[in-house]
Amino acid sequence: MMRASRGSFRHPGAGASREGRHLSDENRAAAPPANNGGAATTRSRVFDAAKRALCEKGLEVDIHEVIGRAGVGAGTVYRHFANKEALYRSVAQEMVDRTRNEFFEIASKYTDARDCIARTMELGFRNLRDYGQLAIELFGGVHPPEYGDMFERPALEAFFRALIQRGIQQGHFREDVDLEHAVGVWFALTAPGVLGRLLETRTAEAIAADTTRFFLAGLSGD
């Protein structure tokens, strides 16, 4: 069985503290006190607004758009997140953690390479559905340099390459499969433009199931 090493996926640097930055006296005076429950609700509202904006526009989205979507003042945002990068990184970290955790679960729970590929395919489509442009930029390596420590695409490629090698060893796939081509096709099959059109009439899970059948047929030579 392939073992997934947690060291394959790096955690974000320590520089993005989630503690609130120092606010001006004016902002402090204008900000009403909030109990813990209210603060948690406000933080969630800011986080959700950032998630929607990042999904649509990626990491270059203006922080003022996020503030407008959240319906709060700038001082409120910065009481919960140190700065724009800390807020954006928290959303990206949610996606990375989900991906990392599900990969580990898939690798440890399923022995058949075809089952593993089916579930990683579904995860890829769900990431695109839920995180959109953010997923494209982070996993595709086209993000601003300050986000480069959050996720290593080579580790993701190595994970999927190992799944295909497992399938060859299990006799499911052809021995002459071009591993690099197969890995490249896997990324291409989760292309955002294709997904966007298909989501108009199908669920992400249905799209993933149909795509997986197509992909596995190519690997097995059927």
For each residue, the residues with C-beta under 8 A, 3 or more apart:
1: 107 108 111 166
2: 107 162 163 166
3: 107 108
4: 8 103 104 107 108 159
5: 8
6: 9 100 104
7:
8: 4 5 152 155 158 159
9: 6 96 99 100 103 151 152 155
10: 149 150 151 152
11:
12: 16 89 92 93 96 149 150
13: 16 149
14: 17
15:
16: 12 13 82 85 86 89 90
17: 14 82 86
18: 80 81 82 86 90
19: 82
20: 23 78 79 80 81 82
21: 78 82 83
22:
23: 20 27 28 31 75 78 79
24: 27 28 75
25: 28 29
26: 29 30
27: 23 24 30 31 73 74 75 78
28: 23 24 25 31 75
29: 25 26
30: 26 27 73 75
31: 23 27 28 73 75 76 79
32:
33:
34: 38 39 42
35: 38 39
36: 39 40
37: 40 41
38: 34 35 41 42
39: 34 35 36 42 43 79 80
40: 36 37 43 44
41: 37 38 44 45
42: 34 38 39 45 46 72 76 80
43: 39 40 46 47 80
44: 40 41 47 48
45: 41 42 48 49 70 71 72
46: 42 43 49 50 66 70 72 76 77 80 81 87
47: 43 44 50 51 87 90 91
48: 44 45 51 52 70
49: 45 46 52 53 66 67 69 70 71
50: 46 47 53 54 66 70 87 88 90 91
51: 47 48 54 55 91 94 131
52: 48 49 55 56 69
53: 49 50 56 57 61 65 66 69
54: 50 51 57 58 59 61 88 91 92 131 132 133 134
55: 51 52 130 131 132 133 134
56: 52 53 61 132 133
57: 53 54 60 61 65 133
58: 54 61 133 134 136 137 143
59: 54 88 92 134 137 138 143 144 147
60: 57 144
61: 53 54 56 57 58 65 66
62: 65 66
63: 66 67 77 84 87
64: 67 68
65: 53 57 61 62 68 69
66: 46 49 50 53 61 62 63 69 70 77 87
67: 49 63 64 70 72 73 74 77
68: 64 65 71
69: 49 52 53 65 66
70: 45 46 48 49 50 66 67 77
71: 45 49 68
72: 42 45 46 67 76 77
73: 27 30 31 67 76 77
74: 27 67 77 78
75: 23 24 27 28 30 31 78 79
76: 31 42 46 72 73 79 80
77: 46 63 66 67 70 72 73 74 80 81 87
78: 20 21 23 27 74 75 81 82 83
79: 20 23 31 39 75 76
80: 18 20 39 42 43 46 76 77
81: 18 20 46 77 78 84 86 87 90
82: 16 17 18 19 20 21 78 85 86
83: 21 78 86 87
84: 63 81 87 88
85: 16 82 88 89 146
86: 16 17 18 81 82 83 89 90
87: 46 47 50 63 66 77 81 83 84 90 91
88: 50 54 59 84 85 91 92 147
89: 12 16 85 86 92 93 147 150
90: 16 18 47 50 81 86 87 93 94
91: 47 50 51 54 87 88 94 95 131 134
92: 12 54 59 88 89 95 96 134 138 147 150
93: 12 89 90 96 97 150
94: 51 90 91 97 98
95: 91 92 98 99 127 130 131 134 135 138
96: 9 12 92 93 99 100 138 150 151
97: 93 94 100 101
98: 94 95 101 102 127
99: 9 95 96 102 103 123 127 151
100: 6 9 96 97 103 104
101: 97 98 104 105
102: 98 99 105 106 119 123
103: 4 9 99 100 106 107 120 123 159
104: 4 6 100 101 107 108
105: 101 102 108 109
106: 102 103 109 110 116 119 120 123
107: 1 2 3 4 103 104 110 116 159
108: 1 3 4 104 105
109: 105 106
110: 106 107 115 116 119
111: 1 115
112: 115 116 170 172
113: 116 117 163 164 166 167 170 172 173
114: 117 118 167 172 216
115: 110 111 112 118 119
116: 106 107 110 112 113 119 120 163 166
117: 113 114 120 121 160 163 164 167 212 215 216
118: 114 115 121 122 208 209 212 216
119: 102 106 110 115 116 122 123
120: 103 106 116 117 123 124 159 160 163
121: 117 118 124 125 186 189 190 208 211 212 215
122: 118 119 125 126 204 205 208 209 212
123: 99 102 103 106 119 120 126 127
124: 120 121 127 128 186 190 208
125: 121 122 128 129 190 195 204 205 207 208 211
126: 122 123 129 130 204 205 208
127: 95 98 99 123 124 130 131 135 139
128: 124 125 131 132 135 136 190 192 195 204
129: 125 126 132 195 199 204
130: 55 95 126 127 135
131: 51 54 55 91 95 127 128 134 135
132: 54 55 56 128 129 135 136 192
133: 54 55 56 57 58 136 137 192
134: 54 55 58 59 91 92 95 131 137 138
135: 95 127 128 130 131 132 138 139
136: 58 128 132 133 139 140 142 192
137: 58 59 133 134 140 142 143 147
138: 59 92 95 96 134 135 143 147 150 151
139: 127 135 136 151 153 156
140: 136 137 153 187
141: 153
142: 136 137
143: 58 59 137 138 147 148
144: 59 60 147
145: 148
146: 85
147: 59 88 89 92 137 138 143 144 150
148: 143 145
149: 10 12 13
150: 10 12 89 92 93 96 138 147
151: 9 10 96 99 138 139 155 156
152: 8 9 10 155 156
153: 139 140 141 156 157
154: 157 158
155: 8 9 151 152 158 159
156: 139 151 152 153 159 160
157: 153 154 160 161 183
158: 8 154 155 161 162
159: 4 8 103 107 120 155 156 162 163
160: 117 120 156 157 163 164 183 186
161: 157 158 164 165 179 182 183
162: 2 158 159 165 166
163: 2 113 116 117 120 159 160 166 167
164: 113 117 160 161 167 168 173 177 179 182 183 219
165: 161 162 168 169 179
166: 1 2 113 116 162 163 169 170
167: 113 114 117 163 164 170 172 173 219
168: 164 165 171 172 173 174 175 177
169: 165 166
170: 112 113 166 167
171: 168
172: 112 113 114 167 168 216 219 220
173: 113 164 167 168 177 219 220
174: 168 177 219 220 221
175: 168
176:
177: 164 168 173 174 182 219
178: 181 182
179: 161 164 165 182 183
180: 183 184
181: 178 184 185
182: 161 164 177 178 179 185 186 218 219
183: 157 160 161 164 179 180 186 187
184: 180 181 187 188
185: 181 182 188 189 215 218
186: 121 124 160 182 183 189 190 215
187: 140 183 184 190 191
188: 184 185 191
189: 121 185 186 194 211 214 215
190: 121 124 125 128 186 187 195 211
191: 187 188 194 195
192: 128 132 133 136 195 196
193: 196 197
194: 189 191 197 198
195: 125 128 129 190 191 192 198 199 204 207
196: 192 193 199 200
197: 193 194 200
198: 194 195 201 202 207
199: 129 195 196 202 203 204 207
200: 196 197
201: 198
202: 198 199 206 207
203: 199 206 207
204: 122 125 126 128 129 195 199 207 208
205: 122 125 126 208 209
206: 202 203 209 210
207: 125 195 198 199 202 203 204 210 211
208: 118 121 122 124 125 126 204 205 211 212
209: 118 122 205 206 212 213
210: 206 207 213 214
211: 121 125 189 190 207 208 214 215
212: 117 118 121 122 208 209 215 216
213: 209 210 216 217
214: 189 210 211 217 218
215: 117 121 185 186 189 211 212 218 219
216: 114 117 118 172 212 213 219 220
217: 213 214 220 222
218: 182 185 214 215 221
219: 164 167 172 173 174 177 182 215 216
220: 172 173 174 216 217
221: 174 218
222: 217
